[in-house]
Amino acid sequence: MYTLTQIRAAIDAAEPTPILDEVAFRAAADRPEHTELLAGVRAEAAREEPLPELTHELYGRYVRDGDRMAYERRYFARRARLVACAAAALVDRRPEDLARLDEVLWRICDEYSWCLPAHKHHADIFGRTPDLGVDLFAAETAHTLAETVGLLRTELAPETVARVEGEVRRRVLAPWLDDIRPQHWETMTNNWSAVCAGAAGMAALWLDDGEPRRLTGVVDRIQRAMEVFRSGFEADGGCPEGLSYWVYGYGYFVYFAEALRARTGLDMLPETRAVAAFPSVVDFGDGRCVSFSDGGEDAYVPTGLASLLHERLGTVVPELTGVTGFEVDHCHRWGHLSRDLLWTDPELIGRRGPDRRDYLPDLAWVVDRSTVDGVRIGFAAKGGHNAEPHNHNDLGHFLLYCGGEQLLADLGAGLYDKAYFSPRRYDSIYPSAEGHSVPVIGGAIQQAGREREAVVVEHRDTGEGVHLELDLSAAYDMEGSFTRVFDWWSTGELSIRDRFSATGVPLVERFVSRVEPVLGDGIIVWRGKRGRVTLTYEPGHFTATSDRIDTVDHHQNPDTVHRLHLTGKTAAEHSLSITLEVLD
């Protein structure tokens, strides 16, 4: 961290460069890699439909019945129009684009609260009304508005500029920076500290009044929140929240760090090299990744962010299939969109990454990616503990990947509603042990808690694959010990050995997939689009059954989960053999 003296000296000595170059936005129009993104931007900006209303009835649904989606769909549809109009105005500079942007900026300022109903407690704890709540999306809105008027100040109506700046100060900067009491998120080690401090911090830089003493205090407060965020990462740089939240939290860390470097010359990035490398570790290629925690297998890394980290830190870039389309980010974050337009290096797009094998010792994740008959296959398994950010009860869980599809799956995030972030979280199959490939021992499933921790007994890169042995005894309320041993060969063979010290305890081995298993005598097959997984077991030891769960996923789309149950009379030591084959 920088001292106050160092920050003040940097501010006094700096010859500020623009945080963003507004001329570079116009150059983005001629870059072929942006064709699809800009088509989506222009189509949304030109829509004639009025912005969806954020009614009082919708606002109250979260309190009444826990529903977040009805209000948030409309909220983020308004953000889609906002960022599209901002991008179109900056790229094309047509009078009609500027007129649309002027109107949208005014309408965003009309909103009762930029803070989501689900996050209203961030205002309640200070005794404030919801319009003064500083959550993720209030901070993001402040950043979007401040940056937009900062770039287009002379081309927007003066009253719009004045209103935007006033509302950003009133709703976000004053409740945060004019109060010595820390916001709740300033002490959170997950994505919240980086997103809120980073987004609101960029708004503060754009609206800086030129008073060095105040700016010194602002930068110091932001860097302290960023230090809290960084403390959530161990030396291996792994993100326990998964890639989606790495993009969110670390993305806004980077966006602020670059804005600060432009304004003051202070550089926060070099100390985060290990964190920057995380996406390439969990990347399977084909636009797919490891989906542990509340991640998603289709989580993407914005091309602008990846390009900047490659340029600044020399990080290995995950496979980038193209600049992210406009509709991919359902929250429509200006930070991602704007930096994709400005920072993307087209030379990094379309590169096929090498086969690789990685181990994150602090997270206790292993990831192996290999190529068989020209098709990418992968294996990942995890230890850790059951009180991680966006926790799932999943110690000893694993997945198998082939050609764009998880055949034995990690389901990722469930539907975000009031219950999902309450003591009822594990009623959802997505974070519950019921939705992971881990056993039920004596009728007991894994429980949540920091004390529920996997102990790595041994990890070894064999040269042909990976060996991982985990003591999972603490994950269960059970007598005796339970150890799980994975032996994976990069050609597609997996052996799982489960050892139990207790005897006479009933056991169910469970395996989770979105592919329906076909049950045979001593053999189970999951057949996907590009590959087939075959599990063999001793029929005398287990009875095989399966069930189907029809639910809705993180985006409230229909989702079907298939679970295989191998029921044994007693939890004796046994081995299960699994083969992943690439189909012609």
C-alpha positions in Angstrom: 0.0 0.0 0.0 1.0 3.6 -0.6 1.4 6.0 2.3 -0.5 9.2 2.5 2.8 11.0 1.8 3.4 8.9 -1.3 -0.1 9.5 -2.6 0.0 13.2 -2.1 3.4 13.5 -3.7 2.2 11.5 -6.7 -0.9 13.7 -7.1 1.2 16.9 -6.8 3.8 15.7 -9.3 1.5 14.1 -11.8 0.7 15.6 -15.2 -2.6 13.9 -15.5 -3.4 12.0 -18.7 -7.0 11.2 -19.6 -8.5 8.2 -17.8 -9.9 7.2 -21.1 -9.2 8.6 -24.6 -12.5 9.6 -26.1 -10.9 9.8 -29.6 -10.1 6.1 -29.3 -13.8 5.3 -29.1 -14.2 6.6 -32.6 -11.4 4.5 -33.9 -13.2 1.4 -32.5 -15.8 1.8 -35.2 -13.3 0.7 -37.9 -12.0 -2.4 -36.1 -13.5 -5.6 -37.5 -13.3 -7.5 -34.2 -15.9 -5.0 -32.8 -18.4 -5.6 -35.6 -20.8 -7.9 -33.7 -20.5 -5.9 -30.4 -21.2 -2.6 -32.1 -24.2 -4.1 -34.0 -25.7 -5.0 -30.7 -24.9 -1.6 -29.2 -26.4 0.3 -32.1 -29.5 -1.8 -32.2 -30.2 -1.3 -28.5 -29.4 2.4 -28.7 -31.9 2.9 -31.5 -34.8 1.1 -29.9 -38.0 3.1 -29.9 -39.6 1.3 -27.0 -39.7 3.4 -23.8 -37.5 2.3 -20.9 -39.3 -0.3 -18.7 -40.7 1.3 -15.6 -39.4 0.5 -12.2 -42.7 0.5 -10.3 -43.3 0.5 -6.6 -45.1 -2.9 -6.9 -42.0 -4.5 -8.4 -39.7 -2.8 -5.9 -41.6 -4.4 -3.1 -41.6 -8.0 -4.4 -38.2 -8.9 -2.8 -39.5 -8.1 0.7 -42.9 -9.7 0.0 -41.9 -13.0 -1.6 -38.2 -13.0 -2.1 -38.4 -12.5 -5.9 -35.4 -10.5 -7.3 -35.9 -11.2 -11.0 -39.0 -9.2 -11.9 -37.5 -5.9 -10.7 -33.9 -6.7 -11.8 -34.8 -7.6 -15.3 -36.2 -4.1 -15.8 -33.4 -2.5 -13.9 -30.8 -4.1 -16.1 -32.8 -3.5 -19.3 -32.5 0.2 -18.4 -28.7 -0.3 -17.9 -28.5 -1.9 -21.3 -30.0 1.1 -22.9 -27.8 3.4 -20.9 -24.5 1.8 -21.9 -25.6 1.3 -25.5 -26.5 4.9 -25.9 -23.2 5.9 -24.2 -21.2 3.7 -26.5 -23.1 4.7 -29.7 -22.6 8.4 -28.9 -18.9 7.9 -28.2 -18.2 5.8 -31.3 -20.5 7.4 -33.9 -21.0 11.0 -32.6 -24.3 11.4 -34.4 -26.7 14.1 -33.1 -29.5 11.5 -32.7 -27.2 9.3 -30.6 -26.3 12.2 -28.3 -30.0 13.2 -28.0 -30.9 9.6 -27.0 -28.1 9.5 -24.5 -29.2 12.9 -23.0 -32.7 11.5 -22.4 -31.5 8.2 -20.9 -29.1 9.9 -18.5 -32.0 12.1 -17.3 -34.2 9.0 -16.9 -31.6 7.2 -14.8 -31.4 10.2 -12.6 -35.2 9.9 -12.1 -34.9 6.4 -10.6 -35.9 6.2 -6.9 -32.8 4.1 -6.0 -29.7 2.9 -7.9 -29.3 0.3 -5.1 -31.2 -2.9 -5.7 -34.0 -3.9 -3.3 -32.1 -7.0 -2.3 -29.2 -4.8 -1.2 -31.3 -2.1 0.6 -29.7 -3.1 4.0 -26.6 -1.2 2.8 -28.6 2.0 3.4 -30.6 0.7 6.4 -27.5 0.1 8.5 -26.7 3.8 8.3 -30.3 4.9 8.9 -30.6 6.2 5.4 -33.2 6.0 2.7 -32.7 3.5 -0.1 -31.7 6.1 -2.6 -28.5 6.6 -0.5 -27.6 3.0 -0.4 -24.2 2.2 -2.0 -24.2 -1.3 -3.4 -22.5 -2.9 -6.4 -25.0 -1.5 -8.9 -25.3 2.0 -7.4 -21.5 2.2 -7.6 -21.5 0.9 -11.2 -24.2 3.4 -12.2 -22.2 6.2 -10.6 -19.2 5.1 -12.6 -21.1 4.8 -15.9 -22.7 8.3 -15.5 -19.6 10.1 -14.3 -17.4 8.7 -17.0 -20.0 9.3 -19.8 -20.5 13.0 -18.9 -16.7 13.3 -18.4 -16.1 12.1 -21.9 -19.0 14.0 -23.6 -19.4 17.0 -21.3 -19.3 19.6 -24.2 -21.8 17.7 -26.3 -24.5 17.1 -23.7 -27.1 19.5 -22.4 -25.5 21.5 -19.5 -28.5 20.8 -17.2 -28.0 17.0 -17.9 -24.3 17.2 -17.0 -25.1 19.2 -13.8 -27.9 16.8 -12.8 -25.8 13.7 -13.4 -22.8 15.1 -11.4 -25.1 16.2 -8.6 -26.9 12.8 -8.4 -23.6 10.8 -8.4 -22.3 12.9 -5.5 -25.5 12.8 -3.5 -26.3 9.1 -4.0 -22.9 7.5 -3.9 -19.9 9.7 -3.2 -21.2 11.7 -0.2 -22.7 8.7 1.6 -19.4 6.9 1.2 -16.7 9.5 1.3 -18.2 12.0 3.7 -18.8 9.5 6.4 -15.9 8.0 8.4 -17.9 4.9 9.1 -16.9 2.1 6.7 -19.4 0.8 4.3 -20.1 -2.9 4.9 -18.4 -3.8 1.7 -15.2 -2.1 2.7 -14.5 -5.0 5.0 -15.6 -7.8 2.6 -12.9 -10.0 1.1 -14.9 -11.0 -1.9 -15.8 -9.1 -5.1 -17.9 -6.5 -3.3 -14.9 -4.5 -2.0 -13.3 -4.2 -5.4 -16.4 -3.5 -7.4 -17.9 -0.9 -5.1 -14.6 0.8 -4.3 -13.4 0.5 -7.9 -16.5 1.7 -9.6 -17.3 4.5 -7.1 -13.6 5.3 -7.0 -13.6 5.9 -10.8 -16.6 8.2 -10.4 -14.7 10.1 -7.8 -11.7 10.5 -10.1 -13.9 11.8 -12.9 -15.6 14.3 -10.6 -12.4 15.3 -8.8 -12.6 19.0 -7.9 -8.8 19.4 -8.0 -8.3 19.7 -4.3 -5.2 17.5 -3.7 -5.8 17.0 0.0 -9.3 15.6 -0.5 -8.1 13.4 -3.4 -5.3 12.0 -1.3 -7.8 10.9 1.3 -10.1 9.4 -1.4 -7.3 7.4 -2.9 -6.2 6.1 0.4 -9.7 5.0 1.3 -10.1 3.2 -2.0 -6.7 1.5 -1.7 -7.6 0.2 1.8 -10.7 -1.4 0.4 -8.7 -2.9 -2.4 -6.3 -4.3 0.1 -9.2 -6.1 1.8 -10.2 -7.5 -1.6 -6.7 -8.7 -2.2 -6.6 -10.4 1.2 -9.3 -12.7 -0.1 -6.7 -14.3 -2.4 -3.9 -16.6 -1.2 -0.5 -16.9 -2.8 -1.7 -19.2 -5.6 -4.0 -16.4 -6.9 -7.1 -18.6 -7.0 -10.5 -17.1 -6.7 -12.8 -19.3 -4.6 -15.9 -17.6 -6.0 -15.1 -18.9 -9.5 -14.2 -17.2 -12.8 -17.4 -15.2 -13.1 -16.6 -13.4 -9.9 -12.9 -13.1 -10.7 -14.0 -11.1 -13.8 -16.3 -9.0 -11.7 -14.1 -8.2 -8.7 -10.7 -8.3 -10.2 -12.0 -6.6 -13.4 -13.1 -3.6 -11.4 -9.8 -3.7 -9.5 -7.9 -3.4 -12.8 -10.2 -0.8 -14.2 -9.7 1.5 -11.2 -6.0 0.7 -11.0 -5.5 1.9 -14.6 -7.6 5.0 -14.0 -5.5 5.8 -10.9 -2.3 5.2 -12.9 -3.4 7.6 -15.5 -4.4 10.3 -12.9 -1.4 9.9 -10.6 1.2 7.5 -11.9 0.6 5.2 -8.9 0.5 1.5 -10.0 -1.4 -1.1 -8.1 -1.2 -3.9 -10.7 2.3 -5.5 -10.4 1.6 -7.1 -7.0 -1.4 -9.0 -8.4 0.3 -11.2 -11.0 -0.8 -14.5 -9.4 -4.4 -13.3 -9.4 -4.2 -12.2 -13.0 -3.1 -15.7 -14.0 -6.3 -17.4 -12.7 -8.4 -17.5 -15.9 -5.8 -19.5 -17.9 -5.7 -22.0 -15.0 -9.4 -22.8 -15.1 -9.9 -22.4 -18.9 -10.9 -25.5 -20.8 -11.0 -23.8 -24.2 -14.0 -23.8 -26.5 -15.4 -20.9 -24.4 -15.8 -23.1 -21.4 -14.2 -23.2 -17.9 -14.2 -24.8 -14.5 -17.6 -23.8 -12.9 -17.0 -24.5 -9.2 -18.8 -22.3 -6.6 -21.4 -19.8 -8.1 -19.4 -19.7 -11.3 -20.7 -20.9 -14.7 -19.1 -23.1 -17.3 -19.6 -20.4 -19.9 -18.1 -17.6 -17.9 -16.1 -15.4 -20.1 -13.1 -13.1 -19.7 -13.6 -9.7 -21.4 -11.2 -9.3 -24.2 -10.2 -5.8 -23.1 -9.3 -7.0 -19.6 -7.4 -10.0 -20.9 -5.5 -7.8 -23.4 -4.5 -5.2 -20.8 -3.2 -7.9 -18.3 -1.2 -9.5 -21.1 0.3 -6.2 -22.1 1.0 -4.9 -18.5 1.8 -8.1 -16.7 2.7 -10.6 -19.4 -0.1 -13.0 -18.2 -1.0 -16.1 -20.3 -4.3 -15.3 -22.0 -7.1 -17.9 -21.9 -8.6 -18.8 -25.2 -10.6 -15.8 -26.5 -13.2 -16.7 -29.1 -14.0 -13.1 -29.9 -15.0 -9.8 -28.4 -18.0 -10.4 -26.1 -21.4 -9.7 -27.7 -23.6 -7.0 -26.3 -26.2 -9.4 -24.8 -23.7 -11.7 -23.0 -23.4 -9.7 -19.8 -27.0 -9.5 -18.6 -26.1 -6.8 -16.1 -24.6 -4.6 -19.0 -21.6 -3.3 -17.1 -20.0 -0.2 -18.6 -16.6 -1.2 -17.2 -16.4 -4.3 -19.4 -18.0 -2.8 -22.5 -16.0 0.3 -22.6 -12.7 -1.4 -22.0 -13.4 -4.1 -24.6 -13.8 -1.3 -27.1 -10.6 0.4 -26.1 -8.2 -2.3 -24.9 -8.9 -5.4 -27.0 -5.8 -6.7 -28.9 -7.1 -8.6 -31.9 -3.9 -10.6 -32.1 -4.9 -12.5 -29.0 -8.3 -13.6 -30.3 -8.6 -17.1 -31.7 -5.3 -18.5 -30.3 -5.6 -22.1 -29.1 -4.1 -22.6 -25.7 -1.8 -25.5 -24.9 -2.6 -28.6 -23.0 -1.7 -27.9 -19.4 -2.0 -29.2 -15.8 -2.4 -26.9 -12.8 -2.7 -27.1 -9.1 -3.8 -24.3 -6.8 -2.5 -25.4 -3.4 -4.3 -22.8 -1.3 -7.7 -23.5 -3.0 -6.8 -27.2 -3.3 -8.1 -27.3 -6.9 -6.6 -29.4 -9.6 -7.3 -28.8 -13.3 -6.1 -30.8 -16.3 -6.8 -29.9 -19.9 -5.6 -32.2 -22.7 -6.4 -32.9 -26.3 -7.6 -36.4 -27.5 -8.2 -36.9 -31.2 -8.4 -33.2 -31.7 -11.0 -32.7 -29.0 -10.4 -30.9 -25.7 -11.1 -33.0 -22.6 -10.7 -31.9 -19.0 -10.8 -33.0 -15.4 -11.1 -30.8 -12.3 -11.5 -31.6 -8.6 -11.5 -29.5 -5.4 -10.9 -29.5 -1.7 -11.1 -26.2 0.2 -13.7 -25.6 2.9 -17.5 -25.1 3.1 -17.5 -21.5 4.1 -16.0 -20.0 1.0 -17.5 -16.9 -0.7 -20.5 -18.0 -2.7 -20.0 -21.3 -1.0 -21.1 -24.7 -2.2 -20.9 -27.8 0.0 -18.7 -29.6 -2.4 -15.5 -31.0 -0.9 -14.1 -33.8 -2.9 -16.4 -32.9 -5.9 -15.1 -33.2 -9.5 -16.2 -32.7 -13.1 -15.3 -34.2 -16.5 -15.4 -32.1 -19.6 -15.4 -33.0 -23.3 -15.7 -30.8 -26.4 -17.7 -28.0 -24.9 -19.8 -30.0 -22.5 -19.5 -31.2 -18.9 -20.5 -34.9 -18.9 -20.1 -35.2 -15.1 -21.0 -31.7 -14.1 -20.6 -28.9 -11.7 -23.9 -27.1 -11.9 -22.6 -23.6 -11.1 -24.9 -20.9 -9.6 -28.6 -21.3 -8.9 -31.3 -18.7 -9.1 -30.5 -15.7 -7.0 -33.5 -14.9 -4.7 -33.9 -14.0 -1.1 -33.6 -17.6 0.1 -30.3 -18.2 -1.8 -28.5 -15.7 0.4 -30.1 -16.7 3.7 -29.9 -19.8 6.0 -32.1 -21.5 3.4 -29.3 -21.3 0.8 -28.8 -25.1 0.8 -32.4 -25.8 0.1 -31.3 -25.1 -3.5 -29.7 -28.1 -5.3 -27.1 -25.9 -6.8 -25.0 -25.0 -3.7 -26.2 -28.1 -1.7 -24.2 -31.3 -1.4 -27.2 -32.9 -3.0 -26.2 -31.3 -6.3 -22.6 -32.4 -6.3 -20.7 -35.6 -7.0 -19.9 -36.5 -3.4 -21.2 -39.4 -1.2 -24.0 -39.6 1.3 -22.5 -41.4 4.4 -24.8 -42.9 6.9 -27.7 -40.7 5.6 -25.6 -37.6 6.2 -24.6 -35.1 3.5 -21.9 -32.5 3.7 -22.6 -29.4 5.9 -21.6 -25.8 5.6 -19.1 -24.2 7.9 -15.4 -23.1 8.1 -14.6 -26.2 10.2 -15.8 -28.3 7.3 -12.4 -28.4 5.6 -10.7 -30.8 3.2 -7.1 -31.7 4.1 -4.8 -32.4 1.2 -3.0 -35.6 2.1 -1.1 -35.7 -1.1 -0.9 -34.0 -4.5 1.3 -35.2 -7.2 1.7 -34.4 -10.9 2.5 -37.9 -12.3 3.7 -36.6 -15.7 0.8 -38.5 -17.3 -2.0 -37.0 -15.1 -2.6 -36.1 -11.5 -2.9 -37.8 -8.1 -4.9 -36.1 -5.4 -5.8 -37.5 -2.0 -8.2 -35.6 0.3 -9.2 -36.3 3.9 -12.9 -35.3 3.9 -13.8 -36.5 7.4 -14.6 -33.0 8.6 -17.2 -32.4 5.9 -19.6 -34.8 7.5 -21.3 -35.4 10.8 -20.0 -39.0 11.1 -18.0 -41.3 13.1 -14.5 -42.2 11.8 -12.7 -41.0 8.8 -13.3 -40.6 5.0 -10.6 -40.2 2.4 -11.1 -39.8 -1.3 -8.3 -40.5 -3.8 -8.4 -39.3 -7.4 -6.0 -40.7 -10.0 -6.5 -39.1 -13.4 -4.7 -39.8 -16.7 -4.9 -37.1 -19.3 -5.9 -39.7 -21.9 -9.3 -39.8 -20.2 -9.1 -42.5 -17.4 -10.1 -41.7 -13.8 -10.0 -43.9 -10.7 -11.8 -42.9 -7.5 -11.0 -44.7 -4.3 -13.1 -43.9 -1.3 -11.9 -45.2 2.1 -13.9 -45.3 5.3 -12.7 -46.2 8.8 -16.3 -46.9 10.1 -18.0 -50.1 9.3 -21.7 -50.9 9.0 -22.6 -47.4 7.8 -24.8 -47.2 4.7 -23.4 -45.4 1.7 -24.7 -43.7 -1.4 -22.2 -42.6 -4.1 -23.7 -39.8 -6.1 -22.8 -38.5 -9.5 -24.3 -35.4 -11.1 -24.8 -34.5 -14.8 -27.1 -32.7 -17.2 -26.9 -35.8 -19.4 -29.2 -38.7 -18.6 -27.3 -41.8 -17.5 -28.0 -45.2 -19.0 -27.9 -47.9 -16.4 -26.6 -51.4 -17.0 -25.4 -54.3 -14.9 -22.2 -53.0 -13.4 -21.9 -50.2 -15.9 -23.3 -46.7 -16.3 -22.9 -44.5 -19.5 -23.4 -40.8 -20.0 -23.3 -40.0 -23.8 -22.8 -36.4 -24.8 -22.4 -34.5 -28.0 -18.7 -35.1 -28.4 -17.8 -37.7 -25.8 -19.0 -40.6 -23.6 -18.3 -41.3 -20.0 -18.5 -44.9 -18.7 -18.4 -45.8 -15.0 -17.9 -49.4 -13.9 -18.6 -50.8 -10.5 -19.1 -54.2 -8.7 -22.8 -55.1 -9.0 -22.6 -57.1 -5.8 -21.5 -54.0 -3.8 -23.9 -51.4 -5.2 -27.4 -51.0 -6.5 -27.7 -48.3 -9.2 -30.7 -45.9 -9.5 -31.1 -42.5 -10.9 -33.4 -39.5 -10.6 -34.3 -36.4 -12.6 -34.8 -32.9 -11.1 -36.4 -30.3 -13.2 -35.6 -26.8 -11.9 -34.5 -23.4 -13.2 -31.0 -22.2 -13.5 -29.3 -18.9 -12.5 -31.0 -17.0 -15.3 -34.4 -18.6 -14.5 -34.2 -20.8 -17.6 -35.4 -24.4 -17.4 -32.7 -26.8 -16.2 -32.7 -30.6 -15.9 -30.3 -32.3 -13.5 -29.7 -36.1 -13.6 -28.3 -37.8 -10.5 -26.9 -41.3 -10.4 -27.1 -43.1 -7.0 -24.9 -46.1 -6.2 -26.3 -47.5 -3.0 -24.1 -49.8 -0.9 -25.0 -51.6 2.3 -21.9 -50.5 4.1 -19.2 -47.8 3.6 -16.4 -50.2 2.8 -13.3 -49.1 0.9 -13.9 -49.4 -2.8 -12.8 -48.2 -6.2 -14.8 -46.8 -9.1 -13.3 -46.7 -12.6 -14.4 -44.0 -15.0 -13.4 -43.6 -18.7 -14.0 -40.5 -20.8 -13.9 -41.3 -24.6 -14.0 -38.9 -27.5 -16.7 -39.9 -30.0 -16.0 -39.9 -33.8 
